[in-house]
Amino acid sequence: MVVVFGTTTDAMAMERAGRRCGLRGRLVPVPRQLSAGCGLAWREPADNEDALRRVIADEGVTCDALVKMEL
């Protein structure tokens, strides 16, 4: 799963929320196949999609897209 953000502030908020909530992902450069305003994305293992979506909703993280893709 890849989450893309419009701003660096949103990406950093995701990083804080992800760490606080125990997600396994991390911030990475946006894959070539996608575009994002800030150039950062959160990469999370696909088997953790439900937890990722829950963190985004519960923590009020603003993202441009959440995409399932092979990297």
N, C-alpha and C positions, 0 to 999 in steps of 0.2 A: 504494500500500500504506500502511495506517495501523496502527501498533502502539500499543496503549493500555496504560497502567500503573496499578497499584494505589497506588503511592507516588511521591512526587517523587524520592526516592532512586533508584528503579528508572529513572525517566525520565532523570535525570542520568547514570546509569551507561550508558544507551543512547547518550546524546549523546557521552560520552567514547569509547566503543567505536566508534561510527560514524565519528567524526573520525579516530581512530587507524587504522581499517581502510579509510578512503577512501570511505565511503558518500557519496552525493550529497544525502541527506535532511537534515531539520532538525526540531527540536522545534516543535510548533504547539499551539494550543488544541484540545482534543478536539472533533471535529465534532459538531453537534447530534444526528445520527442515532445516535451511540454514547454510552456512558457509561463513565467511568473514575473511580476514586477520587481521583486527584490532579489531574485536569483537563488533563493534558499528554499529547500523543501524538507519535510520531515519524512523519513523512510522508516516504515514499521513492517515487521513480518506479517504476511497476509493472514496467518492463523490467529492474529491478535486484532483483527478488524473490529470486532464488537467492542473491545476495550478502548480502542482508538476512537471510535465514534462516540462512545460514552464520555471520554475525557474532553473531546472537542465540545460536546453539548454541555456537559456539567460545568466546565471551567470557562465557558463563554469565549473560546478561542475563535478568532475570525480567520477564515481561510477562503481562498478562491476556488479550490477544487480538491476533491479527494478521489484519487484514481488508483485502480488496481492494475498493475502492470509488471511484466517481467523485466528485471534489471540485470 
